[in-house]
């Protein structure tokens, strides 16, 4: 039986629709990695590099539009009020050099649960997906630290961007 509990506090029509697009992205990631595995390629051999590159690619627009490499700018461009609602997110601290966030819900985990992934697969998929955020942090001149995660059975995800 799964130890992962992933229940949202907000479930209106618009939030569910946005979550659906994120679940679709998570489904793609899983299916691509499963297909690679059939060809003898380990998930980690391609997943980490691909998601980090995606984070770097996404950061070009985030830094350009935000006009700064401050984590305050990242918060304002990526972790907006709508994003906070979708992920049941709490912004704990925001400075130029640090951004601390807690997520209470994860649509990616929800997708992997719907696909029938094991808890172990979900934990692996989560860490691979989070490499995109590590790539974003690098583009801002920092690093991303991942504490507790919903994917590992915790009640929240702890994400810390630091310089």
N, C-alpha and C positions, 0 to 999 in steps of 0.2 A: 504494500500500500504506500502511496506517495506521502511524503512528509511536507510537500510544498502546499502552502495555503496562499492563494493569490486572489483576493476578493476586493473589488473596488468599492469605494464609498459613493462614487458618482457614476450614474449610468443613464444619462439622458441620451436622446437620439443622436445629437451631433457628436458627443464624446464617443459613443459606440461606433459611429461611422469612422471617425479618425482612428480609433483603436483597430478597426478592421483593416485599414491600410497598413498599419504597423504589423498586425498579425500576418498579413499577406507577405510582407518583407521577411518576416521570421520564417515563414513557410518556405520561401525561396531559398533562404540560407540553408535550412535543414535539407531540403531536397537536393540542392547542389552538392552539399557535403556527402550525403548518402550515395549519390551517383559517383562521386570521386572515390569513395570508399570501395564501391564495386569494381573500380578500375585499379585498386591496390594503393590508392593514395590516402594517407591518414588525414583526418579532418584538420588537425593542427598544422600539417604541412602546407596547406593552402589557405585555410581560414584566417589565420592571424594576419598574414601579409595582405590579403585582400581587404579585410575590414579596416586595417590600419590605413591602407591606401585610400579607402573611402573616407575615413576621417580627415586625412590630409586634403583630399579633394574638396570636401565640404567646408573645410576651414578657409579655403581661398576666399569664398564668398563671405563667410562670417567675419573674417578679419577685414576684408575690403569694405563690406557694408558697415561694419562696426567702427572702422577707422582706427582701431586700437588693438593692442595685444593684451589689454587688461582683462582680467577675469570678470570685471564688472561689465565690460562690453559683451563677453560671451554670455553672461547671464541674461542681458537685455535682448540679445539676438536669438539665442537658442532655447533658453529656459523661460519662455514667456508665460503669461498667465494661462493661455490655452494649453500649453505643454504641461504646466503645473496641474491643470485639471485632469488631463488625460492620464498622467502617471501618478495621481494622488501625491504630488510632490510638495515638499517643504524646503524652502531655501533657508538654510540655517545661518550662513555667513557669506558675505560678499565683500571682498576688497580687491584691489588691483592684482594682488598676488595669491589670493586664496578664494575658492568658491566651494562651499560645503552644502551638499544636497542630500535629502533622503527621499526615496521613492517608496510609496506604499502599495503600488500596483504596477505590474509589468505586462503589457499586451504581448510582448514577445514570448514570455513564459506561458501566457494563456494559449498562444498558438501551438507551442510545443506540447503542451498538455493535451490539446485537442487532437494533435497528430498521434498521440499515444507514446510519446517519448518517455523513456525511463528518467528517474530523478538524476541519474548519473549523466545521461545524455543532455538533459536540460542544463546541468551545471557546466558541462563542457561548452555547449552552444552559447550560454550566457557569457562565459569568459572570452570566447572568440568574438562575439558581437561587441563586447565592451572594448575590444582592441580599437574599434573605430573611435571611441571616446579618448582612448590613450593617444591616438593619432591627432585628434583635435587638440588635446593638451600640449602635445609636442609643438604643434603649429603656433600655439600661444606662448611658447618658450617655457613650458612647464611639464608637469607629469600628472597623471591621474592615478589615484589610489582607490582601490575597491575594498571596502570592508565587508560587512555582512551583505548577503544577497538573498532575495526572494528565491532565486534558483537553487540555493543551498538549504532552503527550508526556514530561513529567517523571516521575520515579519516585515522587513524593509530592506532596501538596498541603500548602502552608504557609499556615496561617491564624493571624493575630495579632489579638487583640482588645486595644485600647489606649484609655486615657483621656487 
